[in-house]
Amino acid sequence: MELNIHVWEAFEKGQDVHMQAAPSQAELLYKDFKDRKEKLKSQMKETIIEKYDNVADEDQLPRELLLGQSEMQVEYDRAGRIIKGQEAALPGSKYGEDVYINNHATVWGSWWKDHQWGYKCCKQTTRNSYCTGAAGIVAAEAASDLMKANITRKEAAIEEIAPVEEKRLATWVLMSQMIWFWMKNCLLAH
């Protein structure tokens, strides 16, 4: 498969090679290509080693540094302070896990409604808001019901109101006549 792809690409770049017409030539061309590629890779590796030294061959780093863990024993007193040894650092995550803020009992994103994330404990969709608990859920449902009633009432009121015709054209005509009359009198007075 790699040979076919190489022959197609070589033909597209202008080399006179065809897999079915001259398979031996195509295979020889592919073998030469692989050899040149390996030589180029090794040459590149040597130049990098010359420039930066071979850090990969140096002694391996201690396992404690690689994993953030060790087999060291640590003793604590009853208050939780370290008596002997060193406290092992736990490998941390970039993001805090199970961090509850503003009196919430669940994390942000634990609830989903109407294409919005929120807190499951109070069903709020505003991030970093203060948790209102069960009272907030009841208040939010009441507000939602009130909003639906207001929308229904407004839709009914819009249907009842007849369209009002605007008479701005007559106002503009009257204004232009008044300005023309004033300008005529000013010119006659001078």
Rosetta blueprint (number, residue, H / E / L):
1 M L
2 E H
3 L H
4 N H
5 I H
6 H H
7 V H
8 W H
9 E H
10 A H
11 F H
12 E H
13 K L
14 G L
15 Q L
16 D L
17 V L
18 H L
19 M L
20 Q L
21 A L
22 A L
23 P H
24 S H
25 Q H
26 A H
27 E H
28 L H
29 L H
30 Y H
31 K H
32 D H
33 F H
34 K H
35 D H
36 R H
37 K H
38 E H
39 K H
40 L H
41 K H
42 S H
43 Q H
44 M H
45 K H
46 E H
47 T H
48 I H
49 I H
50 E H
51 K H
52 Y H
53 D L
54 N L
55 V H
56 A H
57 D H
58 E L
59 D L
60 Q L
61 L L
62 P L
63 R H
64 E H
65 L H
66 L H
67 L H
68 G L
69 Q L
70 S L
71 E L
72 M L
73 Q L
74 V L
75 E E
76 Y E
77 D L
78 R L
79 A L
80 G L
81 R L
82 I E
83 I E
84 K E
85 G L
86 Q L
87 E L
88 A L
89 A L
90 L L
91 P L
92 G L
93 S L
94 K L
95 Y L
96 G L
97 E L
98 D L
99 V L
100 Y L
101 I L
102 N L
103 N L
104 H L
105 A L
106 T L
107 V L
108 W L
109 G L
110 S L
111 W E
112 W E
113 K E
114 D L
115 H L
116 Q E
117 W E
118 G E
119 Y L
120 K L
121 C L
122 C L
123 K L
124 Q L
125 T L
126 T L
127 R L
128 N L
129 S L
130 Y L
131 C L
132 T L
133 G H
134 A H
135 A H
136 G H
137 I H
138 V H
139 A H
140 A H
141 E H
142 A H
143 A H
144 S H
145 D H
146 L H
147 M H
148 K H
149 A H
150 N H
151 I H
152 T H
153 R H
154 K H
155 E H
156 A H
157 A H
158 I H
159 E H
160 E H
161 I L
162 A L
163 P L
164 V L
165 E L
166 E L
167 K L
168 R H
169 L H
170 A H
171 T H
172 W H
173 V H
174 L H
175 M H
176 S H
177 Q H
178 M H
179 I H
180 W H
181 F H
182 W H
183 M H
184 K H
185 N H
186 C H
187 L H
188 L H
189 A H
190 H L
